[in-house]
Amino acid sequence: MTDTNREIQKKEAELEKGVEHTRATRVFTPTVDIVEHKNDIVVLADMPGVDEKSVDITLEKELLTIYGRVEPEIPENHRLAIAEYGVGDYKRTFTISNEIDRDQIQASVKDGVLKLVLPKAEGAKTRKIPISGNA
């Protein structure tokens, strides 16, 4: 492979000190894009192999955690000879501020991409201040 080609690797999640997983599987940190709009913040997380039934999203205090379970798919009456693509679960945690309207958070999954829409609270939205000609 030449230096001009970029190899994309999944990044395995690091465990916090004293934390252990209850499933015997690898856990990856999904890559995300975060886009801020006027009225919300959108998080797009790449989680190949997950669907709406295999993703859990929890909000506890200021911690928003996404966890996606992926089961390896091996066709019946076959055995895995070589595995170059790492299969495992996904986990990522974000700290969100009081600027987010926690009751209006929305999530959807399509083709292995999780989309979180975090609406801004009324006080955090950008607003235009009118200017008068009298000083």
Rosetta blueprint (number, residue, H / E / L):
1 M L
2 T L
3 D L
4 T L
5 N L
6 R L
7 E L
8 I L
9 Q L
10 K L
11 K E
12 E E
13 A L
14 E L
15 L L
16 E L
17 K L
18 G L
19 V L
20 E L
21 H L
22 T L
23 R L
24 A L
25 T L
26 R L
27 V E
28 F E
29 T E
30 P L
31 T L
32 V E
33 D E
34 I E
35 V E
36 E E
37 H L
38 K L
39 N L
40 D E
41 I E
42 V E
43 V E
44 L E
45 A E
46 D E
47 M L
48 P L
49 G L
50 V L
51 D L
52 E L
53 K L
54 S L
55 V E
56 D E
57 I E
58 T E
59 L E
60 E E
61 K L
62 E L
63 L E
64 L E
65 T E
66 I E
67 Y E
68 G E
69 R L
70 V L
71 E L
72 P L
73 E L
74 I L
75 P L
76 E L
77 N L
78 H L
79 R L
80 L L
81 A L
82 I L
83 A L
84 E L
85 Y L
86 G L
87 V L
88 G L
89 D E
90 Y E
91 K E
92 R E
93 T E
94 F E
95 T E
96 I L
97 S L
98 N L
99 E L
100 I E
101 D L
102 R H
103 D H
104 Q H
105 I L
106 Q E
107 A E
108 S E
109 V E
110 K E
111 D L
112 G L
113 V E
114 L E
115 K E
116 L E
117 V E
118 L E
119 P E
120 K E
121 A L
122 E H
123 G H
124 A H
125 K L
126 T L
127 R L
128 K L
129 I L
130 P L
131 I L
132 S L
133 G L
134 N L
135 A L
